[in-house]
Amino acid sequence: MKLIRLSAYPHSRCSKGFTLIELMINIVTISILAMALGSLFLKWIQFWQLSSAKGEIQRDARTCISAMNKNLRQADASSVVIDRYPAYNQGSNPPFSRITFTNDNQQYRYYQDGRDFYEVINSTRVLARSLRSVQFTYPQTSEDSIVNISITFEKKTYSAHTKALQLSVAKVRIMN
């Protein structure tokens, strides 16, 4: 058997590791990719939050408008009262933020209190929690059978910088 000396073989040209320059280039490349993906991920999260907020606001707007529309159409026109809730605190809510009416001897009330929108029929229930303002008005002073409902919703999204806003307007003709 022949013995081979290790020192007899010269170093091969193929190295078994990476040089410092190759490692630095890889680290910089991976860092750039990570920053780009991080930024892209952050934009996707912001888009998702904004879309989610818009969906919730649209759902709340449909719920509020349809509930008021259904009950107000059948109301007694002479029983409709539009005022501010609460009447004693003039600064907390916009004017004309409450409507009260009767329908088949049942009293109905819709009003804003802070950012919440309430419906009172037999009991009080919250219809929406992201209300910015609601306005009940008569579009014409001579016509008391049409009520204009303007409702604005607001929801904070990412970093409290962007807000999703929705304005819904409905004209309701009182049939009775």
Secondary structure as the mmCIF struct_conf table of DSSP 4:
data_model
#
loop_
_struct_conf.conf_type_id
_struct_conf.id
_struct_conf.beg_label_comp_id
_struct_conf.beg_label_asym_id
_struct_conf.beg_label_seq_id
_struct_conf.end_label_comp_id
_struct_conf.end_label_asym_id
_struct_conf.end_label_seq_id
HELX_RH_3T_P HELX_RH_3T_P1 LEU A 6 ALA A 8
BEND BEND1 TYR A 9 TYR A 9
HELX_LH_PP_P HELX_LH_PP_P1 PRO A 10 SER A 12
BEND BEND2 ARG A 13 CYS A 14
BEND BEND3 LYS A 16 GLY A 17
HELX_RH_AL_P HELX_RH_AL_P1 LEU A 20 ARG A 73
TURN_TY1_P TURN_TY1_P1 GLN A 74 GLN A 74
BEND BEND4 ALA A 75 ALA A 75
HELX_RH_3T_P HELX_RH_3T_P2 ALA A 77 SER A 79
STRN STRN1 VAL A 81 ASP A 83
BEND BEND5 TYR A 85 PRO A 86
TURN_TY1_P TURN_TY1_P2 ALA A 87 TYR A 88
TURN_TY1_P TURN_TY1_P3 GLN A 90 SER A 92
BEND BEND6 ASN A 93 ASN A 93
TURN_TY1_P TURN_TY1_P4 PRO A 95 PHE A 96
STRN STRN2 ARG A 98 ASN A 103
TURN_TY1_P TURN_TY1_P5 ASP A 104 ASN A 105
STRN STRN3 GLN A 106 ASP A 113
TURN_TY1_P TURN_TY1_P6 GLY A 114 ARG A 115
STRN STRN4 ASP A 116 VAL A 120
BEND BEND7 ILE A 121 SER A 123
STRN STRN5 THR A 124 ALA A 128
BEND BEND8 ARG A 129 ARG A 129
STRN STRN6 LEU A 131 THR A 137
BEND BEND9 PRO A 139 GLN A 140
TURN_TY1_P TURN_TY1_P7 THR A 141 SER A 142
BEND BEND10 SER A 145 SER A 145
STRN STRN7 ILE A 146 LYS A 156
HELX_RH_3T_P HELX_RH_3T_P3 TYR A 158 ALA A 160
TURN_TY1_P TURN_TY1_P8 HIS A 161 HIS A 161
STRN STRN8 LYS A 163 ARG A 173
#
